Amino acid sequence: MRFQIPQFIEVEDKIFGPLTLKQFIYLAGGAGMSVIAYLFIPSFLLALVVILPICAISGMFAFYRINNKPLIVVLESAFNYLVNPKLYIWRHEQRQIMAAKKDAAVDSDPTSAFIPKLSDSKLKDLSWSLDTKEALNPVTKEGSKSPLQK
């Protein structure tokens, strides 16, 4: 049974000619606010001072993209960054190094770095696993010595 898989789901559909629904709403809202400003402000020059920023902002909301993201998404992220508390995860803390038992090689200087060492049992387990995996390697012909081991 075959199913149709949607393609290009990131691309918005063009509904009003070359405009998407969101672009049309932003431009229609800007035009509506401009008409309201023109009707209620008595002087044409004063109304023009109000209308031009409204048209510019609605045009930017409709068409301007920052890093391939719409302006409204960028403004929402900026607002959330300013309003929400900041969480800092990393904090530098001075660690105290525990002195090793009966190990004279470890310095008592607290600024020296602690280097973990393999115990004998872990070292033997690692060696055994490497030996068994080498014995099963097809290049070495199932357990025989490789030319590098001569």
Stockholm file with secondary structure:
# STOCKHOLM 1.0

chainA/1-150         MRFQIPQFIEVEDKIFGPLTLKQFIYLAGGAGMSVIAYLFIPSFLLALVVILPICAISGMFAFYRINNKPLIVVLESAFNYLVNPKLYIWRHEQRQIMAAKKDAAVDSDPTSAFIPKLSDSKLKDLSWSLDTKEALNPVTKEGSKSPLQK
#=GR chainA/1-150 SS CCCCCCCCTTSCCEEETTEEHHHHHHHHHHHHHHHHHHHHCSSHHHHHHHHHHHHHHHHHHHHCEETTEEHHHHHHHHHHHHHSCCCCCCCCCCCCCCCCTTCTTSCSCTTSCCCCCCCHHHHHHHHHHHHHHHHTCGGGTTTSCCGGGC
#=GC SS_cons         CCCCCCCCTTSCCEEETTEEHHHHHHHHHHHHHHHHHHHHCSSHHHHHHHHHHHHHHHHHHHHCEETTEEHHHHHHHHHHHHHSCCCCCCCCCCCCCCCCTTCTTSCSCTTSCCCCCCCHHHHHHHHHHHHHHHHTCGGGTTTSCCGGGC
//
